[in-house]
Amino acid sequence: MAMKSERLYLWIGESSPPVFKRYRRVMDSAINYYKQKEPRTPYSYKELFLDSGAFTIARRGLNIDKEIIKRTQEKLDPDKAIPIDYPFLPGMSVREMEKRWKMTAANILEWQETTKLQEVVPVIHAWSMRSLVENIEWVAKHADSELIAIGTLVTSHFTDYRGFFGDRQLSILNLYLIITAIQIIKHRAGLKVHLMGFGASPITLHMAYYMGADSVDTTGYRRKAIYGKIVLPGRGERYVGHGGARFGVKKLTDEDIRLLASCGCPICRQDWALLRGDWRLRVIHNRYVLEREAALANELISRNDGSYERYLDQIYSRSSTIVRGCWKFLKRRARQLTLYVFL
C-alpha cells in the first residue's frame, strides 16, 4: 500500500518558449542550453532539477561533447543534476543494453568525481529482474545521492514498445516493473525514488505516488495542451479542440463541464471555454490541476490512515476498464512486494 513519504514533488519540465516566468520546482535539461556560453534559465525557480538531455540525445542520435554538458550543468548550478545516461531504445539487444548500462555507471562515477554539482542523481536502467537488483545494488554502493531516478525498465519484449516513453505506457507489465524497482530501492537500498516521465495526468500521477515514488517529472501538461487536451481533477485527459490531436480524443461530458465550472485555476475562474482557443491557457490549467493533485496526495499520504487509498478507489472507479484493472493489480501487487522485499 502507499507509504508515508517526507516530501512529494511534482517536477515539471519546460520547453521553449516558456509559458511561466516563475516555478516552485522545475525540471529542465542541459541540452536546452548546450550552445550557450553563459547559460541562464528564462524563468526563476525555487528548486531546479537538471537533466542532461540523454533521452533527446539517444532519440535523435546527437553527437554531444560530454564536457560541455558538465560545464553547462555547473554554470546553471541546479539543486540536483543527472549525469549523461544511456537509455534503451526499442530493438536493442541485451548485449547493447548491458553496454549502455556500463557507460551510464561510468558517468555516474565521473560526474561525482569531476564536477562541483550540489547533488548528482544517478539513473537506473534494467533489462531483466536480475539486472534490476544488481544495478540498484551497484548504485546504492557507489552513489553519493540519497535519490535514485528510474529510467528505462524493460523486458526481452522491448521491441513491442511504441510511442513516446513506450516503457511508461499504462499497462500491468510496466506497473509491475516500476513498483518492483521502487520497492527494492526504498526498502533494500534505503534510498528515495524519482520516477522519470510518469505523471502526465492525475491518473498516472497518483499511481506513481501510491507505488512509493517521492518525486516525478512530466512535460505532459504542456504536450497535451499543444494537442488541444486538458486534464481534470482526479481524472484523465479531455480534448477541448483546436489542437490537432489524432489519438486519445475523449471529449467533455456534462459532468466534466461541471468540474471545470468549479475549477479554481486562473483561466476557469474567468471562463473555462477560454481553454478551447489558446494552448498557453491550457498549459496554465493543466499545471494548476497537477500541482493541486500532488498537494492533495501529499496531505492524504501524511495522514497515514488509509485515506489516500480510499480517495484513489473513488477516482479510479470512474476510469476506463484498463485503468481500473491496473489499479486493482497495483493494490494487490503493492502488498505482495512489501512482504517480498523484506525477505
Contacts in CASP RR format, 6 or more apart in sequence:
PFRMAT RR
TARGET T0000
AUTHOR 0000-0000-0000
METHOD contacts of the structure
MODEL  1
MAMKSERLYLWIGESSPPVFKRYRRVMDSAINYYKQKEPRTPYSYKELFL
DSGAFTIARRGLNIDKEIIKRTQEKLDPDKAIPIDYPFLPGMSVREMEKR
WKMTAANILEWQETTKLQEVVPVIHAWSMRSLVENIEWVAKHADSELIAI
GTLVTSHFTDYRGFFGDRQLSILNLYLIITAIQIIKHRAGLKVHLMGFGA
SPITLHMAYYMGADSVDTTGYRRKAIYGKIVLPGRGERYVGHGGARFGVK
KLTDEDIRLLASCGCPICRQDWALLRGDWRLRVIHNRYVLEREAALANEL
ISRNDGSYERYLDQIYSRSSTIVRGCWKFLKRRARQLTLYVFL
1 210 0 8 1.000
1 306 0 8 1.000
1 309 0 8 1.000
1 331 0 8 1.000
1 334 0 8 1.000
1 335 0 8 1.000
1 338 0 8 1.000
2 209 0 8 1.000
2 210 0 8 1.000
2 212 0 8 1.000
2 301 0 8 1.000
2 306 0 8 1.000
2 308 0 8 1.000
2 309 0 8 1.000
2 334 0 8 1.000
3 186 0 8 1.000
3 212 0 8 1.000
3 301 0 8 1.000
4 301 0 8 1.000
4 302 0 8 1.000
4 304 0 8 1.000
5 192 0 8 1.000
5 209 0 8 1.000
5 212 0 8 1.000
5 214 0 8 1.000
5 301 0 8 1.000
6 214 0 8 1.000
7 214 0 8 1.000
7 215 0 8 1.000
8 209 0 8 1.000
8 214 0 8 1.000
8 215 0 8 1.000
8 294 0 8 1.000
8 297 0 8 1.000
8 298 0 8 1.000
8 301 0 8 1.000
9 25 0 8 1.000
9 194 0 8 1.000
9 214 0 8 1.000
9 215 0 8 1.000
9 216 0 8 1.000
9 294 0 8 1.000
10 25 0 8 1.000
10 205 0 8 1.000
10 215 0 8 1.000
10 216 0 8 1.000
10 218 0 8 1.000
10 290 0 8 1.000
10 291 0 8 1.000
10 294 0 8 1.000
11 25 0 8 1.000
11 26 0 8 1.000
11 27 0 8 1.000
11 49 0 8 1.000
11 194 0 8 1.000
11 215 0 8 1.000
11 216 0 8 1.000
11 217 0 8 1.000
11 218 0 8 1.000
12 23 0 8 1.000
12 25 0 8 1.000
12 26 0 8 1.000
12 27 0 8 1.000
12 217 0 8 1.000
12 218 0 8 1.000
12 219 0 8 1.000
12 221 0 8 1.000
12 287 0 8 1.000
12 290 0 8 1.000
13 26 0 8 1.000
13 27 0 8 1.000
13 28 0 8 1.000
13 29 0 8 1.000
13 217 0 8 1.000
13 218 0 8 1.000
13 219 0 8 1.000
13 222 0 8 1.000
14 20 0 8 1.000
14 23 0 8 1.000
14 26 0 8 1.000
14 28 0 8 1.000
14 43 0 8 1.000
14 219 0 8 1.000
14 222 0 8 1.000
15 32 0 8 1.000
15 219 0 8 1.000
15 222 0 8 1.000
16 32 0 8 1.000
16 42 0 8 1.000
17 42 0 8 1.000
18 42 0 8 1.000
18 43 0 8 1.000
19 222 0 8 1.000
19 280 0 8 1.000
19 283 0 8 1.000
19 284 0 8 1.000
20 43 0 8 1.000
20 284 0 8 1.000
20 287 0 8 1.000
21 42 0 8 1.000
21 43 0 8 1.000
21 44 0 8 1.000
22 43 0 8 1.000
22 44 0 8 1.000
22 45 0 8 1.000
23 43 0 8 1.000
23 44 0 8 1.000
23 45 0 8 1.000
23 46 0 8 1.000
24 45 0 8 1.000
24 46 0 8 1.000
24 47 0 8 1.000
24 291 0 8 1.000
25 45 0 8 1.000
25 46 0 8 1.000
25 47 0 8 1.000
25 49 0 8 1.000
26 43 0 8 1.000
26 45 0 8 1.000
26 47 0 8 1.000
26 48 0 8 1.000
26 49 0 8 1.000
27 48 0 8 1.000
27 49 0 8 1.000
27 50 0 8 1.000
27 51 0 8 1.000
27 217 0 8 1.000
28 41 0 8 1.000
28 48 0 8 1.000
28 49 0 8 1.000
28 50 0 8 1.000
28 51 0 8 1.000
28 76 0 8 1.000
28 78 0 8 1.000
29 50 0 8 1.000
29 51 0 8 1.000
29 52 0 8 1.000
29 53 0 8 1.000
29 56 0 8 1.000
30 39 0 8 1.000
30 50 0 8 1.000
30 51 0 8 1.000
30 52 0 8 1.000
30 53 0 8 1.000
30 69 0 8 1.000
30 72 0 8 1.000
30 73 0 8 1.000
30 76 0 8 1.000
30 81 0 8 1.000
31 52 0 8 1.000
31 53 0 8 1.000
31 56 0 8 1.000
31 57 0 8 1.000
31 62 0 8 1.000
31 64 0 8 1.000
31 69 0 8 1.000
33 39 0 8 1.000
33 40 0 8 1.000
33 72 0 8 1.000
33 76 0 8 1.000
34 64 0 8 1.000
34 68 0 8 1.000
34 69 0 8 1.000
34 72 0 8 1.000
36 72 0 8 1.000
38 75 0 8 1.000
39 72 0 8 1.000
39 75 0 8 1.000
39 76 0 8 1.000
40 76 0 8 1.000
41 48 0 8 1.000
41 76 0 8 1.000
47 79 0 8 1.000
47 80 0 8 1.000
48 76 0 8 1.000
48 78 0 8 1.000
48 79 0 8 1.000
48 80 0 8 1.000
49 78 0 8 1.000
49 79 0 8 1.000
49 80 0 8 1.000
49 81 0 8 1.000
49 82 0 8 1.000
49 121 0 8 1.000
49 194 0 8 1.000
49 215 0 8 1.000
49 217 0 8 1.000
50 73 0 8 1.000
50 76 0 8 1.000
50 78 0 8 1.000
50 80 0 8 1.000
50 81 0 8 1.000
50 82 0 8 1.000
51 81 0 8 1.000
51 82 0 8 1.000
52 69 0 8 1.000
52 73 0 8 1.000
52 81 0 8 1.000
52 82 0 8 1.000
52 83 0 8 1.000
52 84 0 8 1.000
52 85 0 8 1.000
53 69 0 8 1.000
53 84 0 8 1.000
54 82 0 8 1.000
54 84 0 8 1.000
54 85 0 8 1.000
54 86 0 8 1.000
54 87 0 8 1.000
54 123 0 8 1.000
55 87 0 8 1.000
56 62 0 8 1.000
57 64 0 8 1.000
57 84 0 8 1.000
58 86 0 8 1.000
58 87 0 8 1.000
58 89 0 8 1.000
59 89 0 8 1.000
64 84 0 8 1.000
66 84 0 8 1.000
66 107 0 8 1.000
69 84 0 8 1.000
70 111 0 8 1.000
70 114 0 8 1.000
70 115 0 8 1.000
73 81 0 8 1.000
73 115 0 8 1.000
73 117 0 8 1.000
74 115 0 8 1.000
74 116 0 8 1.000
74 117 0 8 1.000
77 117 0 8 1.000
77 118 0 8 1.000
78 117 0 8 1.000
78 118 0 8 1.000
79 118 0 8 1.000
79 119 0 8 1.000
80 118 0 8 1.000
80 119 0 8 1.000
80 121 0 8 1.000
80 145 0 8 1.000
80 147 0 8 1.000
81 111 0 8 1.000
81 115 0 8 1.000
81 117 0 8 1.000
81 118 0 8 1.000
81 119 0 8 1.000
81 120 0 8 1.000
81 121 0 8 1.000
82 120 0 8 1.000
82 121 0 8 1.000
82 122 0 8 1.000
82 123 0 8 1.000
82 149 0 8 1.000
83 104 0 8 1.000
83 107 0 8 1.000
83 108 0 8 1.000
83 110 0 8 1.000
83 111 0 8 1.000
83 120 0 8 1.000
83 122 0 8 1.000
83 123 0 8 1.000
84 107 0 8 1.000
85 104 0 8 1.000
85 107 0 8 1.000
85 123 0 8 1.000
85 125 0 8 1.000
85 151 0 8 1.000
86 100 0 8 1.000
86 101 0 8 1.000
86 103 0 8 1.000
86 104 0 8 1.000
86 125 0 8 1.000
87 100 0 8 1.000
87 123 0 8 1.000
87 125 0 8 1.000
87 151 0 8 1.000
87 152 0 8 1.000
88 96 0 8 1.000
88 97 0 8 1.000
88 100 0 8 1.000
88 125 0 8 1.000
88 127 0 8 1.000
88 152 0 8 1.000
88 154 0 8 1.000
88 158 0 8 1.000
90 158 0 8 1.000
90 159 0 8 1.000
90 160 0 8 1.000
90 161 0 8 1.000
90 162 0 8 1.000
90 166 0 8 1.000
91 158 0 8 1.000
91 159 0 8 1.000
92 100 0 8 1.000
92 158 0 8 1.000
94 127 0 8 1.000
94 128 0 8 1.000
94 156 0 8 1.000
97 125 0 8 1.000
97 127 0 8 1.000
97 154 0 8 1.000
98 127 0 8 1.000
98 131 0 8 1.000
100 125 0 8 1.000
101 125 0 8 1.000
101 126 0 8 1.000
101 127 0 8 1.000
101 131 0 8 1.000
101 135 0 8 1.000
104 123 0 8 1.000
104 125 0 8 1.000
105 135 0 8 1.000
105 138 0 8 1.000
105 139 0 8 1.000
105 142 0 8 1.000
108 120 0 8 1.000
108 122 0 8 1.000
108 139 0 8 1.000
108 142 0 8 1.000
108 143 0 8 1.000
109 142 0 8 1.000
111 117 0 8 1.000
111 120 0 8 1.000
112 120 0 8 1.000
112 143 0 8 1.000
112 144 0 8 1.000
119 144 0 8 1.000
119 145 0 8 1.000
119 147 0 8 1.000
120 143 0 8 1.000
120 144 0 8 1.000
120 145 0 8 1.000
121 145 0 8 1.000
121 147 0 8 1.000
121 148 0 8 1.000
121 149 0 8 1.000
121 194 0 8 1.000
122 139 0 8 1.000
122 143 0 8 1.000
122 145 0 8 1.000
122 148 0 8 1.000
122 149 0 8 1.000
123 148 0 8 1.000
123 149 0 8 1.000
123 150 0 8 1.000
123 151 0 8 1.000
123 196 0 8 1.000
124 132 0 8 1.000
124 135 0 8 1.000
124 136 0 8 1.000
124 139 0 8 1.000
124 148 0 8 1.000
124 149 0 8 1.000
124 150 0 8 1.000
124 151 0 8 1.000
124 181 0 8 1.000
124 185 0 8 1.000
125 135 0 8 1.000
125 151 0 8 1.000
125 152 0 8 1.000
125 153 0 8 1.000
126 132 0 8 1.000
126 135 0 8 1.000
126 136 0 8 1.000
126 152 0 8 1.000
126 153 0 8 1.000
126 154 0 8 1.000
126 177 0 8 1.000
126 181 0 8 1.000
127 154 0 8 1.000
127 155 0 8 1.000
127 156 0 8 1.000
127 158 0 8 1.000
128 155 0 8 1.000
128 156 0 8 1.000
129 180 0 8 1.000
132 153 0 8 1.000
132 177 0 8 1.000
132 180 0 8 1.000
132 181 0 8 1.000
132 184 0 8 1.000
133 184 0 8 1.000
136 148 0 8 1.000
136 181 0 8 1.000
136 184 0 8 1.000
136 185 0 8 1.000
136 188 0 8 1.000
136 189 0 8 1.000
137 188 0 8 1.000
137 189 0 8 1.000
139 148 0 8 1.000
139 189 0 8 1.000
139 191 0 8 1.000
140 185 0 8 1.000
140 188 0 8 1.000
140 189 0 8 1.000
140 190 0 8 1.000
140 191 0 8 1.000
143 191 0 8 1.000
145 191 0 8 1.000
146 191 0 8 1.000
146 192 0 8 1.000
147 191 0 8 1.000
147 192 0 8 1.000
147 193 0 8 1.000
147 194 0 8 1.000
147 214 0 8 1.000
147 215 0 8 1.000
148 185 0 8 1.000
148 189 0 8 1.000
148 191 0 8 1.000
148 192 0 8 1.000
148 193 0 8 1.000
148 194 0 8 1.000
149 193 0 8 1.000
149 194 0 8 1.000
149 195 0 8 1.000
149 196 0 8 1.000
150 178 0 8 1.000
150 181 0 8 1.000
150 182 0 8 1.000
150 185 0 8 1.000
150 193 0 8 1.000
150 194 0 8 1.000
150 195 0 8 1.000
150 196 0 8 1.000
151 196 0 8 1.000
152 167 0 8 1.000
153 167 0 8 1.000
153 174 0 8 1.000
153 177 0 8 1.000
153 178 0 8 1.000
153 181 0 8 1.000
154 161 0 8 1.000
154 167 0 8 1.000
154 177 0 8 1.000
155 173 0 8 1.000
155 177 0 8 1.000
158 167 0 8 1.000
161 167 0 8 1.000
161 169 0 8 1.000
163 169 0 8 1.000
165 197 0 8 1.000
167 174 0 8 1.000
167 177 0 8 1.000
168 174 0 8 1.000
168 197 0 8 1.000
168 198 0 8 1.000
170 203 0 8 1.000
170 204 0 8 1.000
170 207 0 8 1.000
170 322 0 8 1.000
170 323 0 8 1.000
170 326 0 8 1.000
171 326 0 8 1.000
172 325 0 8 1.000
172 326 0 8 1.000
172 329 0 8 1.000
175 207 0 8 1.000
175 211 0 8 1.000
175 326 0 8 1.000
175 329 0 8 1.000
175 330 0 8 1.000
175 333 0 8 1.000
176 329 0 8 1.000
176 333 0 8 1.000
178 195 0 8 1.000
178 198 0 8 1.000
178 211 0 8 1.000
179 211 0 8 1.000
179 330 0 8 1.000
179 333 0 8 1.000
179 334 0 8 1.000
179 337 0 8 1.000
180 337 0 8 1.000
181 193 0 8 1.000
182 193 0 8 1.000
182 195 0 8 1.000
182 211 0 8 1.000
182 212 0 8 1.000
182 213 0 8 1.000
183 337 0 8 1.000
183 338 0 8 1.000
183 340 0 8 1.000
183 341 0 8 1.000
184 341 0 8 1.000
185 191 0 8 1.000
185 192 0 8 1.000
185 193 0 8 1.000
186 192 0 8 1.000
186 193 0 8 1.000
186 212 0 8 1.000
187 338 0 8 1.000
187 341 0 8 1.000
187 342 0 8 1.000
188 341 0 8 1.000
192 214 0 8 1.000
192 215 0 8 1.000
193 212 0 8 1.000
193 213 0 8 1.000
193 214 0 8 1.000
193 215 0 8 1.000
194 213 0 8 1.000
194 214 0 8 1.000
194 215 0 8 1.000
194 216 0 8 1.000
194 217 0 8 1.000
195 208 0 8 1.000
195 211 0 8 1.000
195 213 0 8 1.000
195 215 0 8 1.000
195 216 0 8 1.000
196 216 0 8 1.000
196 217 0 8 1.000
197 216 0 8 1.000
197 217 0 8 1.000
197 218 0 8 1.000
197 219 0 8 1.000
198 204 0 8 1.000
198 205 0 8 1.000
198 207 0 8 1.000
198 208 0 8 1.000
198 213 0 8 1.000
198 216 0 8 1.000
198 218 0 8 1.000
199 205 0 8 1.000
199 208 0 8 1.000
199 216 0 8 1.000
199 218 0 8 1.000
199 220 0 8 1.000
199 290 0 8 1.000
200 218 0 8 1.000
200 219 0 8 1.000
200 220 0 8 1.000
200 221 0 8 1.000
200 223 0 8 1.000
200 224 0 8 1.000
200 231 0 8 1.000
200 237 0 8 1.000
201 224 0 8 1.000
201 231 0 8 1.000
201 235 0 8 1.000
201 236 0 8 1.000
201 237 0 8 1.000
201 290 0 8 1.000
202 231 0 8 1.000
202 232 0 8 1.000
202 233 0 8 1.000
202 234 0 8 1.000
202 235 0 8 1.000
202 236 0 8 1.000
202 289 0 8 1.000
202 290 0 8 1.000
202 293 0 8 1.000
202 315 0 8 1.000
203 234 0 8 1.000
203 235 0 8 1.000
203 236 0 8 1.000
203 315 0 8 1.000
203 316 0 8 1.000
203 319 0 8 1.000
203 323 0 8 1.000
205 216 0 8 1.000
205 218 0 8 1.000
205 290 0 8 1.000
205 293 0 8 1.000
205 294 0 8 1.000
205 297 0 8 1.000
206 234 0 8 1.000
206 293 0 8 1.000
206 297 0 8 1.000
206 312 0 8 1.000
206 315 0 8 1.000
207 326 0 8 1.000
207 327 0 8 1.000
207 330 0 8 1.000
208 216 0 8 1.000
209 216 0 8 1.000
209 294 0 8 1.000
209 297 0 8 1.000
209 301 0 8 1.000
209 308 0 8 1.000
210 308 0 8 1.000
210 309 0 8 1.000
210 312 0 8 1.000
210 330 0 8 1.000
210 334 0 8 1.000
211 330 0 8 1.000
211 334 0 8 1.000
218 290 0 8 1.000
220 286 0 8 1.000
221 231 0 8 1.000
221 283 0 8 1.000
221 286 0 8 1.000
221 287 0 8 1.000
221 290 0 8 1.000
222 283 0 8 1.000
222 286 0 8 1.000
224 230 0 8 1.000
224 231 0 8 1.000
224 237 0 8 1.000
224 282 0 8 1.000
224 286 0 8 1.000
225 279 0 8 1.000
225 280 0 8 1.000
225 282 0 8 1.000
225 283 0 8 1.000
225 285 0 8 1.000
225 286 0 8 1.000
226 243 0 8 1.000
226 279 0 8 1.000
227 243 0 8 1.000
227 244 0 8 1.000
227 245 0 8 1.000
228 239 0 8 1.000
228 240 0 8 1.000
228 241 0 8 1.000
228 242 0 8 1.000
228 243 0 8 1.000
228 244 0 8 1.000
228 245 0 8 1.000
228 279 0 8 1.000
228 282 0 8 1.000
229 237 0 8 1.000
229 238 0 8 1.000
229 239 0 8 1.000
229 240 0 8 1.000
229 243 0 8 1.000
229 245 0 8 1.000
229 282 0 8 1.000
230 237 0 8 1.000
230 238 0 8 1.000
230 240 0 8 1.000
230 275 0 8 1.000
230 282 0 8 1.000
230 285 0 8 1.000
230 286 0 8 1.000
230 289 0 8 1.000
231 237 0 8 1.000
231 238 0 8 1.000
231 285 0 8 1.000
231 286 0 8 1.000
231 289 0 8 1.000
231 290 0 8 1.000
232 238 0 8 1.000
232 256 0 8 1.000
232 259 0 8 1.000
232 260 0 8 1.000
232 289 0 8 1.000
233 259 0 8 1.000
233 263 0 8 1.000
233 289 0 8 1.000
233 292 0 8 1.000
233 293 0 8 1.000
234 293 0 8 1.000
234 315 0 8 1.000
235 256 0 8 1.000
235 259 0 8 1.000
235 315 0 8 1.000
235 318 0 8 1.000
235 319 0 8 1.000
236 319 0 8 1.000
237 248 0 8 1.000
237 250 0 8 1.000
238 250 0 8 1.000
238 251 0 8 1.000
238 252 0 8 1.000
238 256 0 8 1.000
239 245 0 8 1.000
239 248 0 8 1.000
239 249 0 8 1.000
239 250 0 8 1.000
239 251 0 8 1.000
239 252 0 8 1.000
240 251 0 8 1.000
240 252 0 8 1.000
240 275 0 8 1.000
240 276 0 8 1.000
240 282 0 8 1.000
241 276 0 8 1.000
241 277 0 8 1.000
242 276 0 8 1.000
242 277 0 8 1.000
243 279 0 8 1.000
252 260 0 8 1.000
257 272 0 8 1.000
260 268 0 8 1.000
260 272 0 8 1.000
260 275 0 8 1.000
261 268 0 8 1.000
261 272 0 8 1.000
263 269 0 8 1.000
263 272 0 8 1.000
263 285 0 8 1.000
263 288 0 8 1.000
263 289 0 8 1.000
264 288 0 8 1.000
265 284 0 8 1.000
265 285 0 8 1.000
265 288 0 8 1.000
265 289 0 8 1.000
266 284 0 8 1.000
266 288 0 8 1.000
267 274 0 8 1.000
267 275 0 8 1.000
267 281 0 8 1.000
267 284 0 8 1.000
267 285 0 8 1.000
268 275 0 8 1.000
268 285 0 8 1.000
274 281 0 8 1.000
275 281 0 8 1.000
275 282 0 8 1.000
275 285 0 8 1.000
296 311 0 8 1.000
297 308 0 8 1.000
300 306 0 8 1.000
300 307 0 8 1.000
300 308 0 8 1.000
300 311 0 8 1.000
301 308 0 8 1.000
309 331 0 8 1.000
312 327 0 8 1.000
313 327 0 8 1.000
316 323 0 8 1.000
316 324 0 8 1.000
316 327 0 8 1.000
317 324 0 8 1.000
319 327 0 8 1.000
END
